[in-house]
Amino acid sequence: MRLSKTGSAAAIAAALFVWAPDVAAQSPDLVKRGEYLFRAGICYSCHTDEKGGGKPLAGGLPLVSPFGTFYSPNITPDPETGIGRWSDADFARAMRQGLRPDGAHYFPAFPYTTYTKMSDADIAALKAYLFAQPPVRQPNRAHDLPPPFSWRFLQFGWKLLFFTQGAFKPDPAKSAEINRGAYLVEALAHCGECHTPRNPLGGLDRKKWLAGTPDGPEGERAPNITPDKETGVGSWSAGDLIEAMKTGTKPDYDNLQGTMYSAISHGLKYLSEDDLKAIAAYLKDVPAVANKVPARKPKG
């Protein structure tokens, strides 16, 4: 079938309309903004198996949990083994709803429960940055989970119990600085996913928000970061909190280790002074919870 000049022009325009969002997504300013969000989201630390010699963002990092071991996926733009074929809508759906492009549910080891609070603009910018990175061909590794935790279809019920979809809403009773800190902690850095205890089904215990857990990421102890003076960081000044996020140094001059050090070295230390101050202001403002977190008992 032949098209007239008018029809050809219309077809080209239609094609450009569909293609335009991804072209715009690669603009230098948007990619630069996405890089900042990538740092704030601690994405590198979770999706790069540094200990195993993995390439950046190619996945394969083992995430040990009480339910089994999850392996982070490849989020490079490789079209076969990464997210290179994902549309803007696919990416937004994963972040907002915890759904794969094929409609299957993600396990909440991927913190979509937090990322759902991100703004549309920030989700678009993050995708732009990821798609500007070198593609790496590396198949994803299957999770090592016993049944029933390996049954993906059960995530539908889990979401009904523990997942609330929706963008972040500022608290009008709080300052702009505290609200900015809340967005960074609750939507981007997903601090609560690591520092909040979970119930037997893996849902966050909201009554102990940020109060720490012995079952943190990769099986590490995640300390209480509420302003409780005995068991949390209540004795820390805002400056102490900022210094810890920038350098990993605690007020007693000891150093933060493990996954937190990785989160700092690949993420938090790149944040602006204003954003670090906002996070500190938020952490000083959240309810103090008395919760002494024991060291996790070794297995066996």
C-alpha positions as CSV (number, residue, x, y, z in Angstrom):
1,M,0.0,0.0,0.0
2,R,1.3,3.4,-1.0
3,L,0.9,6.5,1.2
4,S,0.3,10.0,-0.1
5,K,2.7,12.8,0.9
6,T,0.2,13.9,3.5
7,G,-0.2,10.3,4.8
8,S,3.5,9.9,4.9
9,A,4.0,13.0,6.9
10,A,1.2,12.0,9.3
11,A,2.8,8.5,9.8
12,I,6.2,10.1,10.5
13,A,4.7,12.5,12.9
14,A,2.9,9.7,14.7
15,A,6.1,7.7,14.9
16,L,7.9,10.7,16.3
17,F,5.2,11.2,18.9
18,V,5.6,7.7,20.2
19,W,9.4,7.9,20.1
20,A,9.7,11.5,21.5
21,P,9.5,10.6,25.2
22,D,12.5,8.3,25.0
23,V,14.5,10.9,22.9
24,A,13.7,13.6,25.5
25,A,14.6,11.2,28.3
26,Q,18.2,11.2,27.0
27,S,18.7,14.9,27.2
28,P,21.9,15.8,29.1
29,D,20.1,17.8,31.8
30,L,17.6,15.0,32.5
31,V,20.4,12.4,32.6
32,K,22.4,14.5,35.0
33,R,19.3,14.9,37.3
34,G,18.8,11.1,37.0
35,E,22.3,10.5,38.2
36,Y,21.7,12.5,41.4
37,L,18.5,10.5,42.0
38,F,20.4,7.3,41.3
39,R,22.9,8.2,44.0
40,A,20.1,9.1,46.4
41,G,18.3,5.9,45.7
42,I,21.4,3.8,46.5
43,C,20.9,1.9,43.3
44,Y,24.5,1.0,42.6
45,S,25.0,-0.8,46.0
46,C,22.0,-3.2,45.4
47,H,22.5,-3.9,41.7
48,T,26.3,-4.4,41.6
49,D,28.0,-7.5,42.9
50,E,31.4,-5.9,43.8
51,K,32.5,-8.7,46.0
52,G,31.9,-11.2,43.1
53,G,33.6,-9.0,40.6
54,G,30.4,-8.1,38.8
55,K,30.1,-5.2,36.4
56,P,28.2,-2.0,37.5
57,L,24.4,-2.5,37.6
58,A,24.5,-6.0,36.1
59,G,22.9,-7.5,39.1
60,G,23.7,-10.8,40.8
61,L,24.2,-9.4,44.3
62,P,23.0,-11.9,46.9
63,L,20.5,-10.3,49.3
64,V,20.2,-12.6,52.3
65,S,16.8,-12.5,54.1
66,P,14.9,-14.6,56.6
67,F,12.9,-15.9,53.7
68,G,15.8,-17.0,51.5
69,T,18.3,-15.3,49.2
70,F,17.3,-12.9,46.6
71,Y,19.6,-11.9,43.7
72,S,19.4,-8.4,42.4
73,P,18.6,-8.1,38.6
74,N,20.5,-6.5,35.8
75,I,19.3,-2.9,35.3
76,T,21.6,-1.9,32.5
77,P,20.0,-1.1,29.1
78,D,21.0,-4.5,27.6
79,P,17.9,-5.5,25.5
80,E,18.2,-9.2,26.2
81,T,19.2,-9.5,29.9
82,G,18.6,-6.0,31.2
83,I,15.9,-3.4,30.9
84,G,16.8,-2.2,27.5
85,R,13.4,-3.1,26.0
86,W,11.4,-1.4,28.8
87,S,9.2,1.5,27.8
88,D,8.7,4.5,30.0
89,A,5.4,3.0,31.1
90,D,7.1,-0.3,32.0
91,F,9.6,1.4,34.1
92,A,7.0,3.6,35.9
93,R,4.8,0.5,36.5
94,A,7.7,-1.4,38.1
95,M,8.5,1.6,40.4
96,R,5.0,2.5,41.2
97,Q,3.2,-0.9,41.3
98,G,5.9,-3.5,41.7
99,L,5.0,-5.2,38.4
100,R,7.2,-6.6,35.7
101,P,6.5,-5.7,32.0
102,D,4.8,-9.1,31.7
103,G,2.5,-8.3,34.5
104,A,4.1,-10.6,37.1
105,H,4.6,-9.3,40.6
106,Y,8.0,-8.4,42.0
107,F,9.0,-9.6,45.4
108,P,9.3,-6.7,47.9
109,A,13.1,-7.3,48.1
110,F,12.8,-4.7,45.3
111,P,11.6,-1.7,47.3
112,Y,8.8,-0.6,45.0
113,T,6.9,-0.2,48.3
114,T,9.1,2.9,48.8
115,Y,9.7,4.0,45.2
116,T,6.0,4.2,44.7
117,K,6.3,7.6,46.5
118,M,8.6,9.1,43.8
119,S,7.3,11.8,41.6
120,D,6.7,11.2,37.9
121,A,9.5,13.6,37.0
122,D,12.0,11.8,39.2
123,I,11.0,8.4,37.9
124,A,11.5,9.6,34.3
125,A,14.9,11.2,35.1
126,L,16.1,8.0,36.8
127,K,15.2,5.9,33.8
128,A,17.0,8.4,31.5
129,Y,20.2,8.0,33.5
130,L,20.0,4.2,33.6
131,F,19.4,4.1,29.8
132,A,22.5,6.3,29.3
133,Q,24.7,3.6,31.0
134,P,26.7,0.9,29.1
135,P,24.6,-2.2,28.5
136,V,26.0,-5.4,30.1
137,R,24.9,-8.8,28.9
138,Q,24.4,-10.8,32.0
139,P,21.4,-13.1,32.6
140,N,19.6,-12.6,35.9
141,R,20.2,-15.3,38.6
142,A,17.1,-17.1,40.0
143,H,16.2,-16.3,43.6
144,D,17.0,-19.1,46.1
145,L,13.7,-19.2,48.0
146,P,11.9,-22.2,49.5
147,P,8.1,-22.5,49.0
148,P,5.8,-20.8,49.7
149,F,8.0,-17.7,49.6
150,S,9.1,-18.6,46.0
151,W,5.4,-18.5,44.8
152,R,5.3,-15.2,43.0
153,F,1.5,-15.2,42.6
154,L,1.1,-14.9,46.4
155,Q,2.6,-11.4,46.1
156,F,-0.9,-10.2,45.1
157,G,-2.2,-11.0,48.6
158,W,0.9,-9.6,50.2
159,K,0.3,-6.3,48.4
160,L,-3.3,-6.2,49.7
161,L,-2.0,-6.5,53.2
162,F,1.2,-4.4,53.2
163,F,1.4,-2.2,50.1
164,T,-0.1,1.3,49.6
165,Q,0.5,2.8,46.2
166,G,0.8,6.5,45.7
167,A,3.2,9.5,45.4
168,F,4.7,11.2,48.4
169,K,2.5,13.9,50.1
170,P,4.2,16.6,52.1
171,D,3.0,17.1,55.6
172,P,1.7,20.7,55.8
173,A,2.4,20.8,59.5
174,K,6.2,20.2,58.9
175,S,8.8,22.5,57.5
176,A,9.9,22.4,53.9
177,E,13.3,21.0,55.1
178,I,11.7,18.2,57.0
179,N,9.4,17.4,54.1
180,R,12.4,17.3,51.7
181,G,14.1,14.9,54.2
182,A,11.0,12.8,54.4
183,Y,10.9,12.5,50.6
184,L,14.6,11.5,50.4
185,V,14.2,8.9,53.2
186,E,10.8,7.5,52.4
187,A,10.8,7.6,48.6
188,L,14.4,7.6,47.4
189,A,16.9,6.2,49.9
190,H,14.4,3.7,51.2
191,C,16.0,3.8,54.6
192,G,12.9,2.2,56.2
193,E,13.3,-0.9,54.1
194,C,16.5,-1.7,55.9
195,H,16.1,-0.1,59.3
196,T,12.6,-1.1,60.2
197,P,11.7,-4.5,61.7
198,R,9.3,-6.8,59.7
199,N,6.5,-9.0,60.7
200,P,6.5,-12.8,60.0
201,L,5.1,-12.2,56.5
202,G,7.7,-9.6,55.6
203,G,5.6,-6.5,56.1
204,L,7.2,-3.5,57.8
205,D,6.3,-2.9,61.4
206,R,5.2,0.7,61.1
207,K,5.1,1.1,64.9
208,K,8.8,0.6,64.9
209,W,9.6,2.8,61.9
210,L,13.4,3.1,61.5
211,A,14.0,1.4,64.9
212,G,16.4,-1.1,63.6
213,T,16.5,-4.9,63.1
214,P,19.0,-7.8,63.4
215,D,17.8,-9.0,60.0
216,G,19.0,-6.2,57.8
217,P,20.2,-6.4,54.2
218,E,22.6,-9.2,53.4
219,G,21.9,-10.6,56.9
220,E,23.6,-7.6,58.6
221,R,22.4,-5.8,61.7
222,A,20.6,-2.5,60.8
223,P,20.8,-0.1,63.8
224,N,18.1,2.0,65.4
225,I,18.2,5.4,63.7
226,T,15.3,7.0,65.5
227,P,16.1,9.8,68.0
228,D,15.9,7.6,71.1
229,K,18.8,8.6,73.3
230,E,19.5,5.1,74.7
231,T,19.1,2.8,71.8
232,G,19.0,5.1,68.7
233,V,20.8,8.2,67.6
234,G,19.2,10.7,69.9
235,S,22.5,11.8,71.4
236,W,23.8,12.6,67.9
237,S,23.7,16.1,66.6
238,A,22.5,17.0,63.2
239,G,26.1,17.6,62.3
240,D,27.0,14.1,63.5
241,L,24.3,12.6,61.3
242,I,25.6,14.6,58.3
243,E,29.2,13.6,58.9
244,A,28.2,9.9,59.1
245,M,26.3,10.2,55.8
246,K,29.3,12.0,54.1
247,T,32.2,10.0,55.4
248,G,30.9,7.0,57.4
249,T,32.4,8.3,60.6
250,K,30.3,8.1,63.8
251,P,30.6,10.5,66.7
252,D,32.9,8.1,68.6
253,Y,35.2,8.1,65.5
254,D,34.3,4.5,64.7
255,N,33.4,3.8,61.1
256,L,30.2,2.5,59.6
257,Q,30.8,-0.9,57.8
258,G,29.2,-3.3,55.4
259,T,26.2,-2.4,53.3
260,M,25.9,1.0,55.0
261,Y,29.4,1.9,54.0
262,S,28.6,0.9,50.4
263,A,25.4,3.1,50.6
264,I,27.5,6.0,51.6
265,S,30.5,5.6,49.3
266,H,28.3,5.0,46.2
267,G,25.3,7.1,47.2
268,L,24.8,9.4,50.2
269,K,28.1,11.2,50.1
270,Y,27.2,12.6,46.6
271,L,24.1,14.4,48.0
272,S,24.1,18.2,48.4
273,E,24.7,19.7,51.8
274,D,21.1,20.9,51.8
275,D,19.7,17.4,51.2
276,L,22.0,15.9,53.9
277,K,20.7,18.6,56.3
278,A,17.1,17.7,55.3
279,I,17.7,14.0,56.0
280,A,19.2,14.9,59.4
281,A,16.3,17.2,60.2
282,Y,13.8,14.4,59.3
283,L,15.6,11.8,61.4
284,K,15.7,14.2,64.4
285,D,11.9,14.7,63.9
286,V,10.6,11.2,63.6
287,P,9.2,9.6,66.8
288,A,11.8,8.1,69.1
289,V,11.4,4.3,69.5
290,A,13.3,2.4,72.3
291,N,14.6,-0.7,70.5
292,K,17.9,-2.2,71.3
293,V,18.9,-4.1,68.3
294,P,20.9,-7.3,69.1
295,A,23.6,-8.6,66.8
296,R,22.2,-11.3,64.5
297,K,22.9,-14.8,65.8
298,P,25.0,-16.9,63.4
299,K,23.2,-19.9,61.9
300,G,24.1,-23.4,63.0
